[in-house]
Amino acid sequence: MKLRLYPIRGSQGTRADTMTLLHHPAFQSLFLPLLLGLGLALGLRSAGARWAALAPAVALLLALAAWPGFDWPAASRVQVLPWLALGGTAAALLALTLRVPGTHPWAGRQGLWAALLMLAAGGGLAAWGAFGGSLLLAQLGAMLASVSMAAAWQAWRYRVGSWAGWLPLALFAAGLAVCLALLPAASPGGPEGDDPYYTPSWK
């Protein structure tokens, strides 16, 4: 969807501008996950470092709920990805509740290094999707990179991070890599709708 600029014509024009911006791919895959990640990092800070480590995973879930959404039954590998992130977050939440090993916050800058590695992985997956012929997968990779950017700030500022907190993002990244590896080759010079995964028919 293209970002359109409308002339100012009262409240109706303002609403049109806002709706167009909210549905723009750049906002959905870059700015929304980043804003959610930063907001949750601040909001969960009072709950302690153990629970604050879940901020990146919850931010990714909320961004995926806004776009492309959770479809059930999942009719394709790509439609499984949001559920994979949800399952990983549920497992991490259970682990935190039961205080199993791996839920204790990391010491030092381990969380920052993990966030930077996930940021590089998300950027690489986004580039792979863009050059591989799937805008949808490229946007999902950009989502992962944006959430990881917020997590890097959180880890640098508050030294937050744990194995449990990074499990959902690692599962999502692994699933995205599998989808990219199995992506059908796009037809050279084909029409704009050649992406086999892009919405609304992303099966």
N, C-alpha and C positions, 0 to 999 in steps of 0.2 A: 504494500500500500504506500502510495507516495504522500509525502508531507506537503499539504497544500496550505497556502497562506491566503486567508480571506480578508477582504476589507472590513473595517470595523463598522458593523451595522447593528449596534445595540447588543443586547444580551444574547440573541440568537446566533450572531456571528461569533461571539466569544465562546459559546458552548460548542460550536462547530470546530473552532480552533483547538479547544481542549480535547475533544473526542478524537480528532485527527492525530494530535500529538500522542495521546495515550495508546493508540493503535499502531503507531509507527514502529517498524521493526527495531530501529536503534533504541527507542525508549524501552520496548519490551525486553530486549536482550542485553542491554548495557546499563541504562540508567535505573530502571526499576529494581533489578537485583542488587545493584550497588547501594541504592537508597535504603532498601529493605535490610541489607546486611549491616549498614552503619546504624540504622535505627534500632535493630535488635541487639547489636553489640552494646549500645548505650542502655537499652531497656533491661537487658538481662544481667547487666553488671551488678545490680544490687542483689541478685540471687546467688552470687558467688562464682568463682572461676570454673567450677565443675559444670554448672548449668549454662554459664555463658558460652562454653565451648560449643554448644548446640546452635548458636546464633547463625553461623553460615548455612547449616543444613536446613533450618527453618526458613531462612531467607530464600534458599533455592526452592523449597517446596511452595512457598507463597508466590514466587515468580512463575513457577510452572503452573500453578493453579490459575493465575491470571492469563497465561498463554504458554503452551497450546492447550492446557487443561488435562484432566484425568478422564480418559475414555475407558469404559468397561462394557463388554469384554474387550481386552486389548487385541486388536486384529492384526497387529504388525509388531516387528521388533522395536520400532521407534516408539510406538504407543506404550510399550512396557517400561520405557525409561522413567517417566514420572512415578510409576508404581515402584520401581526399583529404588528411587530416592526416598519414597515414602516408607518402604519396608526397612531401609537402612536407618532412617530416622527413628522409626518405632523400636528397632533393635537397640539403637544407641540410648533411647529414652529408658528402655527397660534395664539396660546395663547400668545406667546412672542411678536408677531407683534402687537396684539391688547392690550397688557399690561393688561391682565385679572389677577384677584387675583391668587396667586400661582406661578407667574413667577418671583417674587422678590427673590433675593438671600437670603439664610438663613444666620442668624448671628451665630457667634461662630463656634462650631464643629458639628453642625447638619448634614452637608453634609458628614463629615467623618464617623459619626455613620451610616448614611444611606448606604454609600458605603461598610462599613464593614458588615452590615446586608445582603446586596445584594451579597457580596462576599461569605458569609457563605451559602446563599441560592443557589448560582450557584454551589458551591462545593458539597452541598448536593444533588442537582439535577443530577450532573455529576455522583456521586456515585450511586444514585438510578438507573440511566440509565445503568451503567456498570454492576451492580449486577442484574438488572432486565432483561437483555438480549438484550439491544439495544445500539450498539456502536454509532449510529448516535445521539440518544438522549443524550448519555453521552458526546459526543463532543460538542453538542449545550449547555449543561450545563457548560462545561469547558469554552466555549466562553464567556458566561455570567460572570463567575468568573474572567476571564482574564480582561474583560472590566471594571469590578468593581474594580479590583486591581489598574488599571490605574486611575480610578475615585477616589479611596481612596488617592492615591498620590496627585492628583489634589486638592482634598478637604483639605488635610493636608497642602499642600504648598501654595495654593492661596485662601483657604476658599470659594470654589465654590460649589454650589448645590442649587436646588430648586425642588418644586413638579413637575413643568412642565418638568424639565430635567430628572427626574426619572420615569415619566409615561411610556415611551416606554419600559424601562427595566423591570418595574413591570408587564406590559402586557405580555411581552415575557416570563417572569418567570412563570406567571400564566398559560399561554397557554402550556408551556413545562410541567408543573406539571399535567395538564389535560391529555396530551398525555401519560405521564408516568403512570398515574393512570389507563388509558384504554389500556395499552400495553398488547397485547396477551402474554400468557405464552409461553416461549421458550421451545422447545422440549429438554429434558435432553439428553446429549450425541449426539445431532444432528450435522449436518454438519456446517461448518463455516458460511454459508450463511443463517442461521436461523433468523437473525435479520430482522423483517418484514418491517423495515423502511429504511434500509441502501441503499445508492446509488449503482448502477444507478437506481434500481427499488425501490424507497422509498415511495411506495404508501400505 
